[in-house]
């Protein structure tokens, strides 16, 4: 099956969301020189049930071999191909504050199929600064760094107040996939894919679970004392 055919395969969104977890677990197995893995072992490493994993992988046409399991290298390639990671995707980061700089300096992008090709900011005091091998460019050069007809990913790492405006500029320039780190919701037109990373929301969810756990512990102590 070609890359285009893999991209067109009807894979449920929930399955797509779990594929990076499987790929991460497979990467750990590869680092340990493990050649094959059972569905139970891979599912445990990825934090899902073996039944869910087998169903997810069936969407890729991968069913494993009874008594042997999955070939780690081949399954890694299958998932990478399904996710579109068999070639590098250009990434543009807008917003060169602390978060934007941290993202730009993250070395893991290159090993995961992503290449940061441009850094942009509106602050004239930041424009012209170099970060690794890239120079921070002004926003009015955005159209020049987006190649017409070439897919790329735009990362919004700006303050919340300017996030929507930046997203609009990215869309106008031809960016059709946006990753939003700003602490606000942004609206994009139909046909543009947008994912939001909200660190404060994730922390609030963890705080909820910690509160529940603390409450359960307190109840147990009261019962023991009583």
N, C-alpha and C positions, 0 to 999 in steps of 0.2 A: 504494500500500500504506500503510495507517495505521500509527501508532506501535505499537499493540497487535499488529498483524499482523507487523511487523518484529521485535518482541520474541519472538514465537512461532516465527519462522523457525528451522529447525534448523541452527544455525551451530556447527561443531565448536569445542571449547574452545581448541584450538591456534590456530585462526583468530582467535577473539576476542582472544587474547593478543597477536596481531600487529596488530590494527586500530588501537590507539593509536599505534603506530609509523608507520603509513600516515597517520594524521590529523596527526601532528606534521610529517611530511614535506610534506604538502599545505599546512599552515599556513605553512611556509617559502616554498613556491612562491607562495602568495597574497600574502605580504609583498613578493615580488619582481614582483608584477603578472603572473605567468604564468597564462595562461588555460587551456591544455591541456597534458597531459603524457603521454608514452608509457609503456607498462608497464615498459620497460627503465629509463627515467630514474627513475620513481617507485620501482621495486624497488631500484635502486642507492642512492637517498637513504635508503630504509628499511632497507637492509642485508640484503635477501633476494633470492632468485632471481626472475626475471621470471615463470617458470612457477608458482612458489608464489604470487606476488602475484595472477596472473590467476585461479588456482584459488580463492584466498581471496575475491576480489572477486566471483567467480561466485556465491558463497553469498548475496551481497546482491542478486543479479540485475543486476549491473553488468558489462558485457562490453567496454566501450569501443567505439570506431569505428576500423575498419581505416584506417591512414594518417593518422589524426588523434589517436587515443589517448583519454584520459579528460578530460572537462571537469572542471577543478579544483574549481570551486564546487559543481557537482552531486555529485561524488564525496565532497567534504567533508560535504555534507548527508547523503548516504546513510550514510556511516560514523557520523556523529554520531547519526543517528536509530537505527541498529542498536545503538549503545552506550548509547542512552537519554540523550543529551546535548542534546536539543533543548528541554529545560526544566531548571530548576535543581533539584539534589538537596540537601536539607538535610543538613548534616554536624554531628555532635556530637563534640567532642574531649574526652577524659578524660585528665587528667594534665597539669598546667601547669608542668612542669619546663622545662629548656632546649629539649628537643625539642618538647614540646607548644606552647610559645610560638612557636617558629620555624614550626611548621605553621600555627598560628592567624594568623600575620602574613604568610603566603605569599600574595601577590597573584594568583598564577596560578589559584587555585581559581575565582575569579569568572568568569574568561574561559573556563574549561573546563566550565562547567555545574554547579558546586558552590558552595554558600553555607554558610559556617560560621554556625550559628544558636545554638550554646551551647558554653560552656567550663565544665568542672567539675573540681573537685579536692577531696580530703579534708583538705588542710592548712588549718586555720583561719587561718593567717597569710597564705595566698594568696587565700582566699575574700574577695570584695569588691573585689579589685584589678580595674582596668579594662585591657583590652588592645584597642586601637583603639576600636570602638564597642560592645564586649561586656564584661560584668562576669562575673568568675569566680564560679560558683555552687557550693554544697556538693552532695555526691553525693546527699543525701536529696531533692534537687529534680529528680533525673533523670526521674522519672515525669511531672513537670509540663512538661518540655521536649520530650517525645516525644508527638506527636499520634497518638491511636489510629487505626489503619487507614492512616496515611500513611507511605510508605516513607521511611526515612532511613538514613544511614550513620554508624556509630559508629567512632571512631578511638581505639584504646588506645595511649596514649603514657606509660604508667606504668612504674614499676620492675617487674621480672619477678615479684617476690614477690606483687604485688597484681593482676597482669594477669588471672588466671583469675576472681578474684572480681569484677572490673570487667566482664569479658565476661559473666558470669552475670547481673549487674545490668542490663546493656544488653539482654540477651535477655529477661529478665523484664519490662522496660519496653516491649518491643515492637519492638526493633531487630532487623532480620533480615539485615543486612549489616555485617560488622565488618572493619576494617583494623587489623592488629596490628603495632605497632612495638616491642613489648616483647621483650626478649631471652629469650623462652621460648615453648614451644608452648602453645596454649590449646585446649581442647575445647569445641565448640559442638554443640547438638543438630541432628538432621537437619532440613533446611529453612532453616537459617541459613548464609549464605555467609560464608566467612572467608578473607581473604588475609593473608599474613604478609610483612612487609618486614624482612629480617634483614641489616643493614648489615655486621655482623661476618662473616657467611657469605660475602657478596659479596666482601669484602676478602680473605678466605682463599682464595677461588677465584682472584682476581687474583694473590695471592702465589704460588699453585701455578704459574700460567702464567709468572710472572716467573722463578721458580726453574727451570722447564723451559727457558726462553729463555736464562737465564744459563748453565745446564749445557751447552746446545748450543753457545753461544759459546765456553765454556771448552774443550770437546772440539775445536772447530775450531782454537783457538789451539795446543792440545797437538799436533794433527796437523801444523800448520805448523812448530812448533818441532822436532818429531820428524823 
